[in-house]
Amino acid sequence: MRLVPRRGQSGAARTGERGVRDPQAGQQRSLANEAVRQRFLWSATDEERRCLPKHDDESDIGLYRALEQLREPLSFDELAGSGFSRQEHPARVTHTCSNTYTSVWSTAVSGHVMRGGRHFVEFAITTADELALVYLGVIRPVSLNDIDLEAGWRGSVSPVNVSSSHKPAVSEKLRSQRTAKWGDSDIHCCSYYCDEGHCRETDWDTEVTNDDWHGREGLDRNGTIGLLLDLDEGTLSVFKNDRRLGVMKEGGLSGEYCWFVSAYSSCEISMLNSRAPN
């Protein structure tokens, strides 16, 4: 018998969780919460515990559910924009466009939330165009589809290019989703641009930055890009075709993030979580 509900379960499952939150001083811990706490302590590895610092308002059941999600394969859980089509495999998407002059940006986001420790992902990219016009990186756990595709995004969904001066309505709606779990960092979207290798980041308010970094290389149409998010150090490193290029973002990343891809050119992108390299 499973002690926690599966991802996506709601209603009674969430209500039941409220009844077993961590006790206040002087109160006895419920048997259900204590059983789950002991199971977490028994089963979680040191690396998994570093990836899952406990939130102040989080129950032991909620923390154990996060552990189960951490162990699941990655998938693209939200597709925003008109260019992406979901494939049979949940961690693969295809972006199509008639030509580079009429194409629009579309974005796919993983529902797995990273809050601490080190996380590594590999993106395999195959493009039919001459250039790999693709962003790969991390984004806050926000809903992109809650913003109207035409009135808000103007048909092109690219969260790494949003600021108060560019798509101000989208900027406000994205920043309005901020929670305490984002922490103190104002880096809300940070990505590797496959075409040139630049680091592009935004706080969804001031101007978007496009930074150079030591070891920068672009991707020649097809290949794999690995990203290592280290939330202990606040860094994001890049690997190209299994070769480490370097630290793209030197620091400042903290709080909660999800993996995302944004594509403009015609391409297929697959995502695979793997063990973080040493």
Stockholm file with secondary structure:
# STOCKHOLM 1.0

chainA/1-278         MRLVPRRGQSGAARTGERGVRDPQAGQQRSLANEAVRQRFLWSATDEERRCLPKHDDESDIGLYRALEQLREPLSFDELAGSGFSRQEHPARVTHTCSNTYTSVWSTAVSGHVMRGGRHFVEFAITTADELALVYLGVIRPVSLNDIDLEAGWRGSVSPVNVSSSHKPAVSEKLRSQRTAKWGDSDIHCCSYYCDEGHCRETDWDTEVTNDDWHGREGLDRNGTIGLLLDLDEGTLSVFKNDRRLGVMKEGGLSGEYCWFVSAYSSCEISMLNSRAPN
#=GR chainA/1-278 SS CCSSCCTTCCTHHHHHHHTTCCCCTTCCCCHHHHHHHHHHHHHCCHHHHHHCCCCTTCCHHHHHHHHHHHHSCCCEEEEESSSEEECSSTTEEEECCSCTTTCCCEEEEECCCBCSSEEEEEEEEEESSSSCCEEEEEECSCCSTTSCTTTTTTTCCCGGGCCSSSSHHHHHHHHTTCCGGGTTCCCCEEEEETTTCCEEEECSSSCCEEECCTTCCCCCSSEEEEEEEETTTTEEEEEETTEEEEEEECSCCCSCBEEEEEECSSEEEEEEEECCCC
#=GC SS_cons         CCSSCCTTCCTHHHHHHHTTCCCCTTCCCCHHHHHHHHHHHHHCCHHHHHHCCCCTTCCHHHHHHHHHHHHSCCCEEEEESSSEEECSSTTEEEECCSCTTTCCCEEEEECCCBCSSEEEEEEEEEESSSSCCEEEEEECSCCSTTSCTTTTTTTCCCGGGCCSSSSHHHHHHHHTTCCGGGTTCCCCEEEEETTTCCEEEECSSSCCEEECCTTCCCCCSSEEEEEEEETTTTEEEEEETTEEEEEEECSCCCSCBEEEEEECSSEEEEEEEECCCC
//
